[in-house]
């Protein structure tokens, strides 16, 4: 499975961005798609995930009510709509795919990763 993210950039606090993640390859084996982020000097952390079949969604408490994850099954693309962005959202955002059947927000549970896209929120 190959993943390519796009849509990062620089935005002021309170603004919005939409990230995209295009999946290709053996996507039939994917059960969950997730977004993670990593700020300088910090561990990679879970942001949101979506079950590919059925569309159940999961969010980190820090982004609930501000971020929305969605998917387009025809385009094999996952999106992360980020609203009311805060400076603490600044990080490299990574798209990831999990082939396991059980949901997980653990970084190690996702076997496929994109290259990451930078999101910078200025105050």
C-alpha positions as CSV (number, residue, x, y, z in Angstrom):
1,X,0.0,0.0,0.0
2,X,1.4,3.4,-1.0
3,X,0.2,6.6,0.6
4,X,0.7,10.2,-0.6
5,X,-0.4,13.2,1.5
6,X,-1.0,16.7,0.3
7,X,-2.6,19.9,1.6
8,X,-0.3,21.1,4.3
9,X,0.8,24.7,4.7
10,X,0.9,27.8,6.8
11,X,-2.2,29.2,8.3
12,X,-3.1,31.6,11.0
13,X,-4.7,30.5,14.3
14,X,-8.4,30.0,13.8
15,X,-8.0,29.1,10.2
16,X,-8.7,25.9,8.3
17,X,-6.8,23.4,6.2
18,X,-7.8,20.1,4.5
19,X,-5.3,17.3,4.2
20,X,-5.7,14.6,1.6
21,X,-4.2,11.1,1.5
22,X,-4.3,9.1,-1.7
23,X,-3.9,5.3,-1.3
24,X,-2.8,2.9,-4.0
25,X,-1.6,-0.6,-4.3
26,X,-3.2,-3.4,-2.3
27,X,-5.9,-1.3,-0.7
28,X,-8.3,-4.2,-0.3
29,X,-6.3,-5.3,2.7
30,X,-6.8,-2.0,4.5
31,X,-9.3,-1.9,7.4
32,X,-8.5,1.5,8.9
33,X,-6.9,4.7,7.7
34,X,-5.5,7.1,10.2
35,X,-3.9,10.5,10.7
36,X,-1.0,11.0,13.1
37,X,1.2,14.0,13.8
38,X,4.6,14.7,15.1
39,X,5.8,18.0,16.5
40,X,9.5,18.8,16.9
41,X,11.0,17.0,19.9
42,X,7.8,15.0,20.5
43,X,6.6,11.5,19.9
44,X,4.3,10.8,17.0
45,X,0.7,10.9,18.2
46,X,-2.7,9.8,17.0
47,X,-5.1,12.4,15.6
48,X,-8.0,10.6,13.9
49,X,-8.9,7.3,12.2
50,X,-11.7,5.9,10.0
51,X,-12.8,2.4,9.3
52,X,-12.6,2.0,5.5
53,X,-15.8,-0.1,5.3
54,X,-18.6,1.4,7.2
55,X,-16.9,4.7,8.0
56,X,-16.8,4.7,11.8
57,X,-14.6,7.5,13.0
58,X,-12.3,8.0,16.0
59,X,-10.6,11.1,17.3
60,X,-8.0,12.2,19.8
61,X,-9.6,14.4,22.5
62,X,-7.4,17.3,21.5
63,X,-9.0,17.6,18.1
64,X,-12.6,16.5,18.8
65,X,-15.1,19.1,17.5
66,X,-12.4,20.8,15.3
67,X,-11.2,18.0,13.0
68,X,-13.2,15.7,10.7
69,X,-11.9,12.6,9.0
70,X,-13.7,11.3,5.9
71,X,-13.1,9.0,2.9
72,X,-13.9,8.7,-0.7
73,X,-14.0,5.0,-1.5
74,X,-14.1,5.6,-5.3
75,X,-11.0,7.8,-5.2
76,X,-9.3,5.7,-2.5
77,X,-8.6,9.0,-0.6
78,X,-8.9,10.0,3.0
79,X,-9.3,13.6,4.1
80,X,-8.7,15.5,7.3
81,X,-10.6,18.7,7.5
82,X,-9.0,20.8,10.2
83,X,-10.9,23.9,11.5
84,X,-10.2,26.4,14.3
85,X,-6.5,25.5,14.1
86,X,-4.3,26.3,17.1
87,X,-0.5,26.9,17.3
88,X,-0.3,23.6,19.2
89,X,-1.6,21.8,16.1
90,X,1.7,22.7,14.3
91,X,3.4,19.4,13.3
92,X,4.2,17.1,10.4
93,X,1.0,15.2,9.7
94,X,1.2,11.6,8.5
95,X,-1.3,9.4,6.8
96,X,-1.2,5.7,7.8
97,X,-3.0,2.4,6.9
98,X,-3.8,-0.5,9.1
99,X,-4.6,-4.0,7.8
100,X,-5.6,-5.4,11.2
101,X,-9.4,-6.0,11.8
102,X,-9.4,-4.5,15.3
103,X,-9.3,-0.7,15.7
104,X,-6.2,0.8,17.2
105,X,-4.7,4.3,17.8
106,X,-1.3,2.9,18.5
107,X,1.4,4.1,16.1
108,X,2.9,0.6,15.9
109,X,-0.4,-0.9,14.7
110,X,-0.2,0.9,11.4
111,X,2.1,-0.8,8.9
112,X,2.0,1.7,6.0
113,X,2.9,5.4,6.1
114,X,3.0,8.4,3.9
115,X,5.9,10.8,3.7
116,X,4.2,13.5,5.8
117,X,3.0,17.0,5.2
118,X,3.9,20.1,7.3
119,X,1.2,22.0,9.0
120,X,2.2,25.3,10.6
121,X,-0.2,27.4,12.6
122,X,0.9,30.9,13.5
123,X,-0.4,32.8,16.5
